[in-house]
Amino acid sequence: MGAFGKLQAITFATLLAKPFKEWKAYKLGIIDLKGKKLREPKTVEEKKSLGLFENLVRKLKSIILKFLPSSNYLQFVLAAYLLKENVSDVEKEVKKAIDEVLTEEENDLLIKIISNKIIH
């Protein structure tokens, strides 16, 4: 992964782990506390605060929050898991952390929902 890819990965993980109330789009009144879009961005500043990349992360985070509403730690772990490149000890630790919080059925459901919403 090149420098640009690493920067995108860090930005992705940061946004995913950050509460919506800390997002610039929230401060500008474009999204609410749950990430729901309240209105379309109009100014250049507003469009930058909720561009294509931020909107993708917002949608993914909204899906995750439906199933993990109070777990900021798990959201961060999931962000790290989604950014992995190779199978490693980190992946095993992430899977272990997720397994401790979610049942196998919940884990399978979350993966299925993310796959259907993001990939399809």
C-alpha positions in Angstrom: 0.0 0.0 0.0 1.4 3.3 -1.0 1.5 6.5 1.0 -1.8 7.7 -0.4 -3.5 4.4 0.4 -2.1 4.5 4.0 -3.4 8.1 4.4 -6.8 7.0 3.2 -6.8 4.0 5.6 -5.9 6.2 8.5 -8.6 8.7 7.6 -11.1 5.9 7.3 -10.3 4.4 10.7 -10.2 7.8 12.3 -13.7 8.8 11.0 -15.1 5.3 11.8 -13.9 5.5 15.4 -14.8 9.2 15.9 -18.3 10.0 17.3 -20.6 11.8 14.8 -20.8 14.8 17.1 -17.1 15.4 16.4 -17.5 15.3 12.6 -17.3 18.7 10.8 -20.5 17.8 9.0 -22.3 17.5 12.3 -21.0 20.9 13.5 -22.3 22.4 10.2 -25.7 20.9 10.7 -25.6 18.4 7.8 -25.8 15.2 9.9 -27.3 14.4 13.3 -25.8 12.5 16.3 -26.7 9.2 14.6 -25.1 10.2 11.3 -28.4 10.6 9.5 -28.2 13.2 6.7 -30.4 16.2 7.6 -29.8 18.1 4.4 -27.7 18.3 1.3 -24.4 20.2 1.6 -24.5 23.6 -0.2 -21.3 25.5 0.3 -17.8 24.4 -0.6 -17.0 23.9 3.1 -20.1 21.8 3.6 -19.3 19.7 0.5 -15.8 19.1 1.8 -17.1 18.0 5.2 -19.3 15.3 3.6 -17.7 14.3 0.4 -17.9 10.9 -1.2 -15.4 9.3 1.1 -16.9 10.8 4.3 -20.4 9.8 3.1 -19.2 6.2 2.6 -17.8 6.1 6.1 -21.0 7.7 7.5 -23.1 5.0 5.9 -20.9 2.2 7.2 -20.7 3.7 10.7 -24.5 4.0 10.7 -24.9 0.3 9.9 -22.4 -0.6 12.6 -24.1 1.6 15.2 -27.4 -0.1 14.6 -25.9 -3.3 16.0 -23.2 -1.9 18.4 -24.7 1.3 19.7 -22.6 1.7 22.8 -19.3 0.2 21.9 -16.7 2.8 20.7 -13.9 0.3 21.4 -15.5 -2.3 19.2 -16.1 0.2 16.4 -12.4 1.1 16.5 -11.4 -2.6 16.5 -13.8 -3.2 13.5 -12.2 -0.2 11.7 -8.7 -1.8 12.2 -10.1 -5.2 11.1 -11.5 -3.7 7.9 -8.1 -2.0 7.1 -6.0 -5.1 7.4 -3.9 -6.3 4.5 -2.7 -9.7 5.5 -3.6 -12.4 8.0 -1.6 -11.7 11.1 -1.6 -11.9 14.9 -3.4 -8.6 14.9 -6.3 -10.2 12.9 -6.5 -13.0 15.5 -6.7 -10.5 18.3 -9.4 -8.5 16.5 -11.4 -11.6 15.9 -11.0 -12.6 19.5 -12.2 -9.2 20.7 -15.2 -9.3 18.4 -16.0 -12.9 19.5 -16.0 -11.8 23.1 -18.6 -9.1 22.5 -20.8 -10.7 19.8 -22.3 -14.1 19.6 -21.5 -16.2 16.5 -24.9 -15.4 15.0 -24.5 -11.6 15.6 -21.0 -11.7 14.0 -22.4 -13.6 11.0 -25.3 -11.2 10.7 -23.0 -8.1 10.9 -20.7 -9.5 8.2 -23.7 -10.3 6.0 -25.2 -6.8 6.4 -21.9 -5.0 5.8 -21.3 -7.2 2.7 -24.8 -6.5 1.3 -24.7 -2.8 2.0 -21.1 -2.0 0.9 -20.4 -4.6 -1.8 -23.8 -4.8 -3.6 
